[in-house]
Amino acid sequence: MSPSVPLQEMIRAIRSARTQCEERGVIQRECAAIRAQFRQADNGGRSHNLAKLLYVHMLGYPAHFGQMECVRMIASPRYSEKRVGYLGAMMLLDEKQDASLLITNSIKNDLSHSSQYVQSLALCTLACMGSAEMCRDLAPEIDRLLRASNSYIKKKAALCAVHIVRKVHDLGELFAPAARSLLAEKNHGVLNGAVVLITELCERNPETLERFRKTVPDLVQIMKGLVISGYSPEHDVAGVSDPFLQVRILRLLRILGRNNEAASDAMNDLLAQVLAVNILGRFLLNNDRNIRYIAMTSLQRIVGTDHTAVQRHRGTIVDCLKDHDASVKRRALELSLSLVSASNIRSMMKELLLFLSSCPPELRGNAASGIFNAAERYAPSQRWHIDTILHVLTTAGGDVRDETVPNLIQLITNASELHCYTVHKLYRAVLTDISQQPLVQVACWCIGEYGDLLLRGECQDTEPVQVTEDDVLDALETVLQSHMSSPATRGFALTATMKLSTRITDNVEAAVLERMPVIEKNSPGHTNGESTGDTVKEIQPTKVKQGEPLLPQQPANQVCDLLDLLGGSEEPLQPSPGQGSTALGLSINTVNPAGGDLLDLLGGLELTPAAPAPTVTVYEKSGVTLTLSCEKQSDSGLTVTLTASNSTDSDISNFTLQAAVPKSVQLHMKAPSGDSLPARGTAKVTQMVVLNNPNKVNLKMRIRISYTNQGSSFQDTVQVDSFPGLNAAVH
């Protein structure tokens, strides 16, 4: 093998040696060739030869004869030779070697070099093998570089300062001011170096420790930023943002908080909270449902104080809505609603509406209420707000609260530019499904108020649809005749029909029913137009002096004028002489009733009052009475109404009803009207149960009654074997 072989060929020759003796022979021949070239004055392959010598050193063979060559190459102006020279110095020299003193001046010169890479070579070498004498001589240069503007140099200078402090303890005070300023850096490499340097200073000097206790808030903020920050590919390690910096900060905080109550209090709350959120977020991924439930319960308590930290786990929390466990679903729903904000309202609402369409019946009421509250607080636009509420009413209209209808009507009234869009959308919804009573009520109100906009068919926001007067009246008639329509819904439909009579026909003058003004939303505890807190004055009856007429002549004419608006009467109203001055009798000619024109709009619809459903008492014990009434909806459908009352002298709380039926019967329990029964029957609790019996089996129902009275819990069961209309047998 010739002395000038490249490094790669030398490595190949060494690895191909079959015995250790053959390997030693190869290395001895190459070391002799390297020595011969080191003696030459003009050697162009110095860096190449030193690199081969360093490889020989890594194999464990002596290479001390290359130390002086390292000193000469460090002083070279060429970067390629400096790089190999500094590498050789770090591997072949240590502070015990006299040759190490010869490179002090070269390192000092390179610390002031214009190239950051040459400066970094000098800093790395000093941090690796600098002796105490070298550290004292070069400490001012390191302090200067700690204040440089280049982050690449500052992070290496910080690590070099750590080596100097370990070698010469007295030089720690020199780096303390610069070390504290490094905590304001954003570069993670600089922060790592700064934290290590401060840790070293605090461990070696009690006075410095007291000084750096003031940096606890800064360190906690850095830690919080690392924990709650999003994904950063530059610093992420297995899903954790820069775990090395986090560990170093925790170690420093442990030192700063030791035996110091003020520093401990400054870091405990925020630090424990941040770390707890991170740990709880990992618990959400656990396969154990109990652990997931506990994690969400804890996050629910934290979300009010640190909303941003919990937001990091929003995706995992939303995924818990798909869990099969009802308790986990309920907790995930509550936490998801708490995480809704102005910045994520659209994305979160999509997930919540998707959950609402498939959630268990017992969660629909809470989900709908939460969606309404979030939409009211963070709605990006009125149209989005209206669309969201209509979507909820279409999906779970039977589970919303009573105040939903007036609130939506108020919202629609204030959005004047969306009247045409809203009435078209609600009209289509009524044609599709009339089972959702709140939706039908709002639709009837809008059709009555803005029916003229519906008939025009000119709506830019929806597809043009030609709607005639007969179509609108047919839709209202369908609502009136449907067995699913409640009395309140029929009232809305009748009112809409009356309003339309003034807006789409000429039978009645338009002054009878004007369009409603904009509704002012009242705060809780107020009625429409006046506060319930004001004193309500009792209306006193007007005293009539003897001999004075009870009513003047004009009011009778005014009554006639009012009735004339509805078609007119042929004869004026006359006071009845038989009543004297204490009463007023009105005789009206009904030969040609004007009210018939208004009812003709319904196409001869005859409305007869419905007979009250029969009611039976199924339970009566300890002052609690439960009655049952039922209404047949179809051949297989039955609506059962349970009504509970309390005749005792004490209030009953936590009142609940549970029902069970045969497996072939489908049961759906509506939300109860309340969970408390006031004393002496001043109020009642009602709950509707919808039964579907497609196989028409013998219908039976077992009802469990639970409540709390005067601190004691009571539970009882009653079985209903037949229902009102038949001979009921109750056990």
Helices and strands as residue ranges (DSSP letters): H 7-15, H 20-39, H 46-58, G 64-66, H 67-74, H 79-92, G 98-103, H 104-111, H 116-129, H 132-146, H 151-167, G 169-171, H 172-181, G 182-184, H 188-204, H 206-212, G 213-215, H 216-228, E 236-237, E 240-241, H 243-257, H 261-283, H 289-302, H 307-311, H 314-319, G 320-322, H 326-338, H 345-358, H 361-378, H 382-396, G 397-399, H 404-414, G 416-418, H 419-432, H 437-456, H 469-481, H 487-503, H 553-564, G 577-579, H 595-599, G 600-602, E 615-621, E 624-632, E 637-646, E 652-660, E 666-669, G 679-681, E 685-692, E 701-709, E 712-720
